[in-house]
Amino acid sequence: MNATIAAEGGISFAPSAEVLDLAERTRAFVEDELNPIEQKFLLEGRLDFTERAKLEVKARDRGLWALEAPTEYGGCGYGQVALAFAAEELYKSPIMFGPLPGDIFGGSPEPALYLCTDKQKEKYFHPIISGEKHSAYAFTEPETGSDVAGITTTATKTEDGWVINGTKKFIGWIEYADFLMVFASTKPDAGARGVSCFLVDVDAPGFEKVRQLPTMGDQWAPWELRFADCHVPEENLLGQLHGGFKVADEQLTHGRLKIAALQLGLAQRSIDIATKYAKDRETWGKPIASRQAIQFMLADSEVEVQAARLLVHKAAWMADANEPMRTEAFTAKLYAAEMAQRVTDRCLQILGGSGYLRESPVQSLYRQARVWRIGHGTSEIHRWMIARSMLGLKSTD
Ligand SMILES: Cc1cc2nc3c(=O)[nH]c(=O)nc-3n(C[C@H](O)[C@H](O)[C@H](O)COP(=O)(O)OP(=O)(O)OC[C@H]3O[C@@H](n4cnc5c(N)ncnc54)[C@H](O)[C@@H]3O)c2cc1C
C-alpha cells in the first residue's frame, strides 16, 4: 500500500519514497517530452494521433505505463495515492496526453474491466496492459446522462448472444478505441436494475460512428454512436446480467479519484504561472503582486488547491486501505472540479489580456477544467449523492 498518510498513532503527511519517485519521474516526462511541444498544442488545440503514439512509447521506455495494473498481470501495481501524485504532475501540462478518466499514462484497464471473466481477460484486459488495445465507455445517450434509469438503448437476447439497438452520445476516445463497454437495458421495465454492460468491438456489425462533437475544451471531441441490430456474442456480457449499475458505479467511483487528482495539476500550474507574472508585471511603477486585489486572488487559490489536495489524498488513501470511499470520492471530485474552475479563472484574470491568448497555458487549463463540473457526473448529482449519504437516504427516497 502506498499510503501518504500511514502513521502509527497519528497522521503523517510525508509521501513514501515510492510515491515521490513516481511523481519525480512524471515531472521529468512532462519537462522533457510535453513542455517542448506545449506551444504547438496550445495553438492547434489537439495532439495528433501519431504524436500521441510516439509519446506512449517514450512513456513506456521510462516505466510510465500500466501504472495501476496489478504486477501479476505485468503492470506496476501502484496504489491510488501514488496515482494521485502522478496525475497532478502530468496534468500540469495542458496537453491532454493521458486517456483519462480511466487511466493516467495508458496501459491500465478501466476499473470495470476487472469484472472480466478469464476468457474476456484474454481478449480485452491483457491487450490493454500490453498496449495492443484501448477501450471506451459508452453510457450517456441523447435523452439521458445523469438518470441511469432513463437508458433506452436495448440489448435483446438471441439464440447465440445479444442484439443491441440505440444511440449513445458524448462518448470519448472512440478514435483510439478497439472496443467499448456499452450499457443497455436488458429488462426495460426495471429501470436502473435492468441495465447490463456489454463488451462491443468497434468492428462489430451494426456499430456505427455517427458524428464527432467538437467542444470548447482542447482535444475533447466525443462522438455520437449508433447501434443498429449490433450483434454481440453471449460471452461479451460484462459482470452480472442486469448488474450494469454496479459495473458503472465501480468504474465511476475510481474514475472520480483520478479526475479529482488531475484538477490539482491544472490549478497548481495556473497558480505558478500567475504568481510569476504578478511579480514581473508592473503597473503604476509597482509589481501587481504588491496590490491586495492580486494577493487575495493568489491566496484564495492557494488555500483552495491545498484543501482539494487533502480531500483527494484522503480518498486515495482510503482506497489503498480497501476502505469504502464512495462518498469521499464524490466529495473530492466535486470540490476539486469547482476549485479548479475558480482557480484557473482567477489566474487568467491576474494575467490580464496575456491570459486570454491561445499561447497562454492558463486559457487551455481554464477551458479543460470546465468539463469536470459536468463529465463523470455533474456537480448537482455529486451534491445529491453526498447529501443522500449524510441523510441515510436510499435511491428510492
Ligand atoms: C467532453 C465530454 C466527454 C464525455 N465523455 C463521456 C464518455 O466517454 N462516456 C459517457 O458515457 N459519457 C460521457 N460524457 C457525458 C457526461 O457524463 C454527461 O454529459 C453527464 O453525465 C451529464 O449528463 P447530461 O449531459 O445528459 O445532463 P443531464 O443529466 O440532462 O443534466 C442537465 C442538468 O440538469 C441537472 N440535473 C439532472 N438531474 C438532476 C437532479 N435530479 N437534481 C438536480 N439537478 C439535476 C444536471 O446537473 C445538469 O446541470 C461526456 C461529456 C462531455 C461533455
The ligand as an SDF file (V2000), in Angstrom:
LIG
                    3D

 53 58  0  0  0  0  0  0  0  0999 V2000
  -16.4250   16.2540  -23.1880 C   0  0  0  0  0  0  0  0  0  0  0  0
  -17.3480   15.1990  -22.6500 C   0  0  0  0  0  0  0  0  0  0  0  0
  -16.9300   13.8720  -22.6430 C   0  0  0  0  0  0  0  0  0  0  0  0
  -17.7960   12.8680  -22.1860 C   0  0  0  0  0  0  0  0  0  0  0  0
  -17.3960   11.5660  -22.2520 N   0  0  0  0  0  0  0  0  0  0  0  0
  -18.2880   10.5790  -21.9570 C   0  0  0  0  0  0  0  0  0  0  0  0
  -17.9260    9.2010  -22.1560 C   0  0  0  0  0  0  0  0  0  0  0  0
  -16.8090    8.8680  -22.5800 O   0  0  0  0  0  0  0  0  0  0  0  0
  -18.8790    8.2430  -21.8840 N   0  0  0  0  0  0  0  0  0  0  0  0
  -20.1230    8.5610  -21.4120 C   0  0  0  0  0  0  0  0  0  0  0  0
  -20.9080    7.6460  -21.1890 O   0  0  0  0  0  0  0  0  0  0  0  0
  -20.4850    9.8590  -21.2080 N   0  0  0  0  0  0  0  0  0  0  0  0
  -19.5890   10.8700  -21.4590 C   0  0  0  0  0  0  0  0  0  0  0  0
  -19.9530   12.1920  -21.2810 N   0  0  0  0  0  0  0  0  0  0  0  0
  -21.3160   12.5130  -20.8170 C   0  0  0  0  0  0  0  0  0  0  0  0
  -21.3790   13.0540  -19.3940 C   0  0  0  0  0  0  0  0  0  0  0  0
  -21.0990   12.0350  -18.4600 O   0  0  0  0  0  0  0  0  0  0  0  0
  -22.8030   13.6550  -19.2400 C   0  0  0  0  0  0  0  0  0  0  0  0
  -22.8410   14.8410  -20.0380 O   0  0  0  0  0  0  0  0  0  0  0  0
  -23.1290   13.9720  -17.7930 C   0  0  0  0  0  0  0  0  0  0  0  0
  -23.3000   12.7880  -17.0400 O   0  0  0  0  0  0  0  0  0  0  0  0
  -24.4090   14.8140  -17.6650 C   0  0  0  0  0  0  0  0  0  0  0  0
  -25.4480   14.2610  -18.3960 O   0  0  0  0  0  0  0  0  0  0  0  0
  -26.2940   15.1790  -19.4000 P   0  0  0  0  0  0  0  0  0  0  0  0
  -25.3480   15.9290  -20.2520 O   0  0  0  0  0  0  0  0  0  0  0  0
  -27.2860   14.3000  -20.0710 O   0  0  0  0  0  0  0  0  0  0  0  0
  -27.0320   16.2090  -18.4840 O   0  0  0  0  0  0  0  0  0  0  0  0
  -28.4540   15.9820  -17.7640 P   0  0  0  0  0  0  0  0  0  0  0  0
  -28.4370   14.7260  -16.9740 O   0  0  0  0  0  0  0  0  0  0  0  0
  -29.5390   16.1470  -18.7580 O   0  0  0  0  0  0  0  0  0  0  0  0
  -28.4700   17.2140  -16.7740 O   0  0  0  0  0  0  0  0  0  0  0  0
  -28.7310   18.5540  -17.1930 C   0  0  0  0  0  0  0  0  0  0  0  0
  -28.6420   19.4660  -15.9800 C   0  0  0  0  0  0  0  0  0  0  0  0
  -29.6510   19.0790  -15.0030 O   0  0  0  0  0  0  0  0  0  0  0  0
  -29.0370   18.7620  -13.7700 C   0  0  0  0  0  0  0  0  0  0  0  0
  -29.7690   17.6670  -13.1430 N   0  0  0  0  0  0  0  0  0  0  0  0
  -30.1310   16.4840  -13.7210 C   0  0  0  0  0  0  0  0  0  0  0  0
  -30.8090   15.7260  -12.8430 N   0  0  0  0  0  0  0  0  0  0  0  0
  -30.8500   16.4330  -11.6870 C   0  0  0  0  0  0  0  0  0  0  0  0
  -31.4040   16.1920  -10.3950 C   0  0  0  0  0  0  0  0  0  0  0  0
  -32.0400   15.0370  -10.0900 N   0  0  0  0  0  0  0  0  0  0  0  0
  -31.2630   17.1430   -9.4340 N   0  0  0  0  0  0  0  0  0  0  0  0
  -30.6260   18.3090   -9.7140 C   0  0  0  0  0  0  0  0  0  0  0  0
  -30.0950   18.5950  -10.9170 N   0  0  0  0  0  0  0  0  0  0  0  0
  -30.2060   17.6830  -11.8770 C   0  0  0  0  0  0  0  0  0  0  0  0
  -27.6050   18.3840  -14.1220 C   0  0  0  0  0  0  0  0  0  0  0  0
  -26.7360   18.5300  -13.0120 O   0  0  0  0  0  0  0  0  0  0  0  0
  -27.3100   19.3700  -15.2380 C   0  0  0  0  0  0  0  0  0  0  0  0
  -26.9730   20.6040  -14.6890 O   0  0  0  0  0  0  0  0  0  0  0  0
  -19.0930   13.2140  -21.6960 C   0  0  0  0  0  0  0  0  0  0  0  0
  -19.4830   14.5610  -21.6690 C   0  0  0  0  0  0  0  0  0  0  0  0
  -18.6290   15.5460  -22.1400 C   0  0  0  0  0  0  0  0  0  0  0  0
  -19.0970   16.9770  -22.1300 C   0  0  0  0  0  0  0  0  0  0  0  0
  1  2  1  0
  2  3  1  0
  2 52  2  0
  3  4  2  0
  4  5  1  0
  4 50  1  0
  5  6  2  0
  6  7  1  0
  6 13  1  0
  7  8  2  0
  7  9  1  0
  9 10  1  0
 10 11  2  0
 10 12  1  0
 12 13  2  0
 13 14  1  0
 14 15  1  0
 14 50  1  0
 15 16  1  0
 16 17  1  0
 16 18  1  0
 18 19  1  0
 18 20  1  0
 20 21  1  0
 20 22  1  0
 22 23  1  0
 23 24  1  0
 24 25  2  0
 24 26  1  0
 24 27  1  0
 27 28  1  0
 28 29  2  0
 28 30  1  0
 28 31  1  0
 31 32  1  0
 32 33  1  0
 33 34  1  0
 33 48  1  0
 34 35  1  0
 35 36  1  0
 35 46  1  0
 36 37  1  0
 36 45  1  0
 37 38  2  0
 38 39  1  0
 39 40  1  0
 39 45  2  0
 40 41  1  0
 40 42  2  0
 42 43  1  0
 43 44  2  0
 44 45  1  0
 46 47  1  0
 46 48  1  0
 48 49  1  0
 50 51  2  0
 51 52  1  0
 52 53  1  0
M  END
$$$$
